[in-house]
Amino acid sequence: MKLSKILTITAVIAAFSVCNMTMAMDLTKASGKAFTVAVVDIPLVVQKSPQITGLRTERQNKLNDLETFVLNARKDVAAQKTDEAKKALEDKYNKELNERKDAIDADFAKKLASIDNDITSLIRIKAKKLGYDLTLIKGSVIDGGSDITNEIIKELR
């Protein structure tokens, strides 16, 4: 991704965060309650997540199995006597390889989305339990907010 696109996306996220915070602060001023903001280092939470670590290990194991499949398929194709038999078997193995890879990718994406939902819910629940009115991604905050990343990581274990 180009740097300019990343900077644009970051600026948009920051603008939305500021708008959300401004609206929430206006509402809390009217109620007389102090406005509290939490920040969470999402990349660190993901890095420390046992679910993510397990998912990565599972995916790597499946990719290793796929590599073994490819090596065996190559041997099988090479053992064929005619070019037609080699071509037919190669086509069969390529189709099966693509199906297996697509299944691995789809399973990974589905499980990753589920873990993402779990982490997001955990952050939301923990921030509310700690009494925060607004939770922001730490990377979009230059200064301020209470960092609750470690509390989130403790809950993951």
Secondary structure as UniProt FT lines:
FT   HELIX           3..31
FT   STRAND          37..40
FT   HELIX           42..48
FT   HELIX           50..78
FT   HELIX           83..129
FT   TURN            130..131
FT   STRAND          134..137
FT   HELIX           138..140
FT   STRAND          146..147
FT   HELIX           149..156
//
